[in-house]
Amino acid sequence: MNLVHISMGLPTLFPHGRETELAWYRKIDEGPWDGLVTYERLLYPHSWSVVPQLAAAAAVTERVRLWTDVVTLPMRNPVMFAKDMATIDVLSGGRLTLGVGIGAWDEDYVAAGSPTDRKRQRMDAAVATMRKVWAQEPPVEGHHPVGPTPVQAAGIPLLAGVVGPKALARAAKWAVGVSDPANSLHFDAENLAAQRERVAQAWQAAGRTDKPHFSTPIWFALGPDPETQLRDHVREFWDQEVVATGPAGSYLTDATTGMLNFGPSALLTAVNGAREAGLDELRLIPTTADPDEIDRARDVLGI
């Protein structure tokens, strides 16, 4: 059975302060976690900003790989974002991997002053621009390139947060792999194994000979009342006041009713299922800001 790398997420969406954030960095870096993961939502009461968060983590940690899973690339200026990420790659000593996607909320684009149309095409264009920046190709003809140069000679690796066949075909043109977002609430090893095959087929169809990196995030809860902890977080995340009258309303009800990713046995099942499905990496996304959740997860997994 394949070994799966396990990364630990940050409490990005929960109210907390400096000391708690630094404690998460240090605890994750102490091990045995393979990576430290952050993600974003712009319009959210407590959410942290990805760029300074990654910079702080890069400065505090020494060992773990730094991941985003995912950032909403089309709503950003790709030259500025490429410069920010190259700086973080230097600060981290070449430990950065970027998970990028189009996001799920148009209101985030509106708040950022970014168009909501042609997101996929704009993401492809942004990737091409960032790669040129990292290769020291001037974005403006006849002028200087944009520094710094990333530590990783081939450029910062990009993961695509995509699911469908058309999106996979696009990702196969520029990504090192795929982060499947469809298992955050309901971990399904059989579905993941099937999706892994679809990713491999997309890579083959694109003429790729390298093996695509395949991973997924899951929310987990191990606190004193893990079921309530997880359900409360999911309900706040989907913001019932916004979605109750839209298509997501029924999804929210179904998700919180059938959710099983809480408690020690669910975490063990997810890790074992990740191995069976052939995942390269499983990312554990916490549903609390309590740093003791890291210790609980380590104890449950016996690592």
C-alpha positions in Angstrom: 0.0 0.0 0.0 1.3 3.4 -0.9 2.4 5.8 1.9 0.5 9.1 1.8 2.0 12.4 2.8 -0.1 14.2 5.4 -0.2 18.0 5.7 -1.8 20.2 8.4 -3.9 23.3 7.6 -3.9 26.6 9.5 -7.0 28.0 11.3 -7.4 30.6 8.5 -11.1 31.2 9.0 -11.3 31.3 12.8 -10.9 34.3 15.1 -7.4 34.2 16.7 -4.4 36.4 17.2 -0.6 36.5 16.7 0.5 34.0 19.4 -2.0 31.4 18.3 -1.0 31.8 14.7 2.7 31.4 15.5 2.0 28.4 17.7 0.4 26.7 14.7 3.4 27.4 12.5 5.8 26.0 15.1 3.8 22.9 16.0 3.3 22.0 12.4 7.0 22.5 11.7 8.0 20.3 14.6 6.5 17.4 12.8 5.6 14.9 11.7 3.5 16.8 9.1 4.8 17.0 5.6 3.3 20.4 4.8 1.6 23.5 6.2 -1.5 24.5 4.3 -3.4 27.8 4.0 -6.4 28.7 1.9 -8.6 31.8 1.4 -12.0 33.3 1.3 -12.1 37.1 0.8 -15.6 37.9 2.2 -15.5 36.1 5.5 -15.5 37.7 9.0 -12.3 36.1 10.4 -10.3 35.1 7.3 -6.6 35.9 7.1 -4.8 37.1 4.0 -2.8 34.4 2.2 0.3 36.5 1.2 1.4 37.8 4.6 0.4 34.6 6.2 2.7 32.6 3.9 5.5 35.1 4.4 5.2 34.8 8.2 5.1 31.0 8.0 8.2 31.0 5.7 10.1 33.1 8.2 9.1 31.0 11.3 9.4 27.5 9.9 12.4 25.6 8.6 11.3 22.2 7.4 7.7 21.8 6.2 6.6 22.6 2.7 4.2 25.5 2.4 1.0 25.0 0.4 -2.0 27.0 -0.7 -5.2 25.0 -1.3 -6.4 27.0 -3.0 -6.0 30.7 -3.9 -8.4 32.4 -6.3 -6.0 33.3 -9.1 -8.2 35.0 -11.7 -9.1 37.9 -9.3 -5.5 38.8 -8.8 -2.9 40.8 -10.8 -0.7 38.0 -12.0 2.6 40.1 -12.1 2.2 41.3 -8.5 1.1 37.9 -7.3 4.1 36.2 -9.1 6.4 38.7 -7.4 4.8 38.0 -4.0 5.1 34.3 -4.4 8.7 34.5 -5.6 9.6 36.5 -2.5 8.0 33.9 -0.3 9.8 31.1 -2.1 13.1 32.9 -1.3 12.0 33.5 2.3 11.2 29.8 2.7 14.3 28.5 0.9 12.3 27.0 -1.9 9.5 25.3 0.0 6.4 26.8 -1.7 3.8 25.0 -3.8 0.8 27.0 -5.1 -2.7 25.5 -5.3 -4.7 27.8 -7.6 -8.3 27.7 -8.8 -11.2 30.0 -9.9 -13.0 30.0 -6.5 -16.6 29.4 -5.7 -17.9 32.9 -4.9 -18.5 35.7 -7.4 -18.9 38.2 -4.6 -15.2 37.8 -3.8 -14.4 38.9 -7.3 -16.8 41.9 -7.0 -15.2 42.9 -3.7 -11.7 42.7 -5.3 -12.8 44.8 -8.3 -12.2 41.9 -10.6 -14.5 40.7 -13.5 -16.5 37.6 -12.9 -16.5 36.4 -16.5 -14.1 34.1 -18.4 -12.5 32.9 -15.1 -10.9 29.7 -16.5 -9.4 31.5 -19.5 -8.0 34.2 -17.2 -6.5 31.7 -14.9 -4.7 30.0 -17.8 -3.4 33.5 -18.9 -2.4 34.3 -15.3 -0.4 31.1 -15.1 1.5 31.9 -18.3 2.3 35.4 -17.0 3.5 34.2 -13.7 5.8 31.6 -15.3 7.3 34.3 -17.5 7.9 36.5 -14.5 9.6 33.6 -12.6 11.8 33.0 -15.7 12.9 36.6 -15.6 11.1 37.6 -18.8 10.2 41.3 -18.6 6.4 41.7 -18.5 6.8 45.1 -20.3 8.9 44.9 -23.5 12.1 46.9 -23.3 12.0 47.2 -19.5 13.5 45.3 -16.5 12.3 41.9 -15.4 10.5 41.4 -12.1 12.5 40.0 -9.2 13.3 38.1 -7.1 14.0 34.9 -8.9 12.4 31.9 -7.1 14.7 29.5 -5.4 13.1 26.6 -7.2 14.9 26.6 -10.5 11.9 25.3 -12.6 9.6 27.8 -11.0 7.1 27.5 -8.2 5.1 24.3 -8.6 1.4 24.8 -9.4 -1.5 22.5 -8.4 -4.9 23.0 -10.0 -7.9 23.0 -7.7 -10.2 21.6 -10.4 -12.7 18.7 -10.9 -14.4 18.4 -14.3 -13.0 16.9 -17.5 -12.6 20.3 -19.3 -10.9 21.8 -16.2 -8.6 18.7 -16.0 -7.6 19.1 -19.6 -6.7 22.7 -19.0 -4.7 21.8 -15.9 -2.8 19.2 -17.7 -1.2 21.9 -19.8 0.4 23.7 -16.8 0.0 22.1 -13.4 2.1 19.5 -11.6 -1.0 17.9 -10.3 -4.5 18.3 -9.0 -6.1 19.1 -5.6 -9.6 17.6 -5.7 -11.9 19.8 -3.6 -14.9 17.5 -3.7 -14.1 15.5 -0.5 -13.9 18.3 2.1 -17.1 17.1 3.8 -17.6 13.5 2.8 -14.4 11.5 2.3 -15.0 9.0 -0.4 -12.0 6.7 -1.2 -13.8 5.1 -4.2 -14.6 8.4 -5.7 -11.1 9.6 -5.2 -9.6 6.6 -6.8 -11.8 7.1 -9.9 -10.9 10.8 -10.0 -7.2 9.9 -9.8 -7.6 7.8 -12.9 -9.3 10.7 -14.7 -6.5 13.0 -13.8 -4.0 10.4 -15.1 -6.0 10.1 -18.3 -6.0 13.9 -18.7 -2.2 14.0 -18.3 -1.8 11.2 -20.9 -4.1 13.0 -23.4 -2.0 16.1 -23.0 1.2 14.1 -23.9 2.5 14.3 -20.4 4.9 11.6 -19.3 5.2 12.7 -15.6 2.9 11.4 -12.9 0.5 14.0 -11.7 0.5 14.8 -8.0 -3.0 14.0 -6.7 -4.3 15.3 -3.3 -7.4 16.4 -1.5 -8.3 18.4 1.6 -10.7 17.3 4.3 -12.1 19.2 7.2 -11.7 17.3 10.5 -12.7 17.8 14.2 -11.2 16.1 17.3 -12.2 18.5 20.1 -14.3 17.7 23.2 -17.5 17.8 21.0 -16.2 17.1 17.5 -19.5 16.7 15.8 -20.8 20.1 17.0 -17.4 21.6 16.2 -17.5 20.5 12.6 -21.2 21.2 12.0 -21.0 24.7 13.4 -18.0 25.5 11.3 -19.6 24.2 8.1 -22.8 26.2 8.7 -20.9 29.4 9.3 -18.7 28.7 6.3 -21.6 28.4 3.9 -23.4 31.3 5.6 -27.0 30.3 5.6 -28.4 33.8 5.3 -26.7 34.0 1.9 -27.3 30.6 0.5 -30.6 29.5 1.9 -32.6 30.9 -1.0 -30.1 29.8 -3.7 -28.9 26.5 -5.1 -26.5 26.0 -2.2 -29.3 25.9 0.3 -30.2 22.2 -0.2 -26.6 21.3 -0.4 -25.9 22.9 3.0 -28.7 20.9 4.6 -27.5 17.6 3.0 -23.9 18.4 3.9 -24.5 19.1 7.5 -26.9 16.1 7.9 -24.6 13.5 6.3 -21.2 14.8 7.4 -19.0 12.1 8.9 -15.5 13.7 9.1 -15.5 14.2 12.9 -13.9 12.2 15.7 -10.8 9.9 15.8 -12.3 7.0 13.8 -13.3 9.3 10.9 -9.7 10.7 10.7 -8.2 7.2 10.7 -10.7 6.1 8.0 -9.8 9.1 5.8 -6.0 8.4 6.1 -6.5 4.7 5.3 -8.8 5.6 2.5 -6.3 8.1 1.1 -3.7 5.3 0.9 -6.2 2.9 -0.8 -7.1 5.6 -3.3 -3.5 6.2 -4.2 -3.4 9.8 -3.1 0.0 11.5 -2.9 -1.1 13.8 -0.1 -4.0 14.3 2.3 -4.4 17.8 3.8 -6.1 18.1 7.1 -8.1 21.3 7.5 -8.9 22.2 11.1 -12.3 23.4 12.3 -10.9 25.2 15.4 -8.1 27.6 16.2 -7.0 25.6 19.2 -3.4 24.5 18.6 -4.0 21.4 20.7 -5.9 20.1 17.7 -2.6 19.4 16.1 -1.5 17.2 19.0 -4.8 15.4 19.0 -4.4 14.6 15.3 -0.9 13.3 15.8 -2.0 11.1 18.7 -4.9 9.7 16.8 -2.7 8.8 13.8 0.1 7.5 16.0 2.7 9.5 14.0 
